[in-house]
Amino acid sequence: MIDLKLVQKQPDILAKALADRQSSLSVDDFLALDGRRRALLAEVETLKNQRNVASSQVAALKREGKDASAMLAELGALAERIKTLDVQTAEAKAAVEEWLMGVPNIPDVSTPVGKDESENVEVMRWGEPRHFDFPVKEHWQLGTELGGLDFERATRLAGSRFSLSIGWAARLDRALVNFFLDEHVKHEGYIEVCPPFMVNRATMTGTGQLPKFEEDLFKMPDWGYYLIPTAEVPLTNLHAGEVLDESDLPRAYCAATPCFRSEAGSAGKDTRGLIRLHQFTKVEMVRFSHPDDSFHQLDIMVGHARNLLEKLELPYRVIALCTGDLGFGAAKTFDLEVWLPAQKTYREISSCSNCVDFQARRADIRFKPKGGKSAYLHTLNGSGLPTGRTTAAILENGQQKDGSIVLPKVLVPYMDGVEVIEPRR
């Protein structure tokens, strides 16, 4: 959530941010809503003061033994008007809060201005895409032919956009989770968490999934729970309503969880394979930072995601998202895109964002500087990494002419010495 005072005092800043984001929201609409709220508050406060004066006058008349019926009638009318205005004021306040809840974060000044993903800016590349002297296959073809991926049975068990990993593929998924967590926990200082995979409405609201993106979520209305779309949701809300000591910052958490997404609006996109599923496994990184240090922490987080791809020997590039492609809660985002040779393109595999104080305001997460007043801290999140898309990249980049897959060397110990996935005989 953005700062209410900023919108009230500097509406031009938000108006520019919304225009840069290609948002249809109107700051004038907000100013009208907030103007009505303020007018109602002023009127009700005036009437309450009048009521206090009238009450004193009634008391004085009664002490003097005089007739107070006229003043009592005036008090009754004031009470009824105040009651009506209190309801209207609450409604006006709710309307303002609802509008603010639907406003995306203000992009950082370093975020490139652009209308959509076509205007994202490439920052760097690592690794040289491999040259193949045979026709390359899609990862879903390779996984199916090698007996590790079974989309037909997954469809029977659940429906479309689900996958089933068997044997070596299930083992590879587990190996990737263990590799990712070991890197983050043993070498990068993250605290591993095993959070709930279902959360309540307040938790979803804290990170910005609600109310705007309710149609993208899997929910259980009878229970009041939502399945998490990413571990960012429970990890960021670990400190909801808390005040951390300045000395506790930065603080870093990671978790491996299933992620559940309805993929609303993605009809016809990536209908085969592991790229766009209703359920997938991902290791998530979340960092809590001092405001003065958060963009440095973003660079650190991007470095942690890059480290995984480099150790897996997967070519990738880093993209700075422009304002028109920026996520709802982010002020700045770097996407890491891995090379998929069958598609002859780079595809997103990690997104690392600095949300500045946007989520902290929604979830009420603060820190207390030494000798100072508490303030909102900054939250950051990033993928480190999803196992499905990583598996897809490993299969496509490691495929051999005979149909086998050479695994990245760093995974061999996690696969109990298996170096190559051999074709079935």
Secondary structure by P-SEA (a helix, b strand, c coil): ccccccccccaaaaaaaaaaacccccaaaaaaaaaaaaaaaaaaaaaaaaaaaaaaaaaaaaaacccaaaaaaaaaaaaaaaaaaaaaaaaaaaaaaaaaaaccccccccccccccccccccccccccccccccccccaaaaaaaaccccaaaaaaaccccbbbbcaaaaaaaaaaaaaaaaaaccccbbbbbbccccccaaaaaaacccccccccccccccccccccccaaaaaaacccccccccccccbbbbbbbbbbbcccccccccccccccccbbbbbbbbbbbccccaaaaaaaaaaaaaaaaaaacccccccccccccccccccbbbbbbbbbccccbbbbcbbbbcccaaaaaaabbbbbcccccbbbbbbbbbbcccaaaaaaaaaaaacccccbbbccccccccccccccccccc
